């Protein structure tokens, strides 16, 4: 059983400090999710996440933070990270989140960044920090799903709705276009694996294509490139279905 904890401290100017300790992984991420939800309900939208005592954070943990960052930024606040060790920074880099999150060396610097910003109003949420699924039928048995944004526990239902539609319409030959997918958590990976099993049971399969470097790196690290057929383009992925029928 992984050991981890989340503690809240409050500064006099209303900024909340969140202390992470130990491991934030599949077994402890619920506590983090619940704590962040409580802060949102209280209107605490200026949060410093102190990682000085954090030993490890999984992609699920980063996905929870990313979802919270989006909600907070829409409310005019932000989440800033500090004192992150090399391993945690590597997770951020591998998942392609460095451009979405602000990471500072110390808590003092993070607090100063909030104070210097003052009441600057709403911070724009990047357009790719959402999930959009475009469903494109190709023929009676084939469809393309084009993904844009990120996949985590908060947006998983959107992905699953698109995947379920392919099966409901009798199109088990499915190409998933990842050209505009910027992030996927282990929950998203699990959805792909589960859908692949259903598609094959229906006489079809799943092809992935056009992955960016960050998403491809995650697939490779988890060994999923040995499970899924991955192509450079949508056309190549579609052609592979035709080749299989030859």
Secondary structure by P-SEA (a helix, b strand, c coil): ccccbbbbbbccccbbbbbbccccccccaaaaaaaaaaaaaacccbbbbbccccccccaaaaaaaaaaaaaaaaaccccccccccaaaaaaaaaacccccccccccaaaaaaaaaaaccccccccccccbbbbbbbbccccbbbbbbcccccccaaaaaaaaaaaaaaacccbbbbbccccccccaaaaaaaaaaaaaaaaaccccccccccaaaaaaaaaacccccccccccaaaaaaaaaaaac
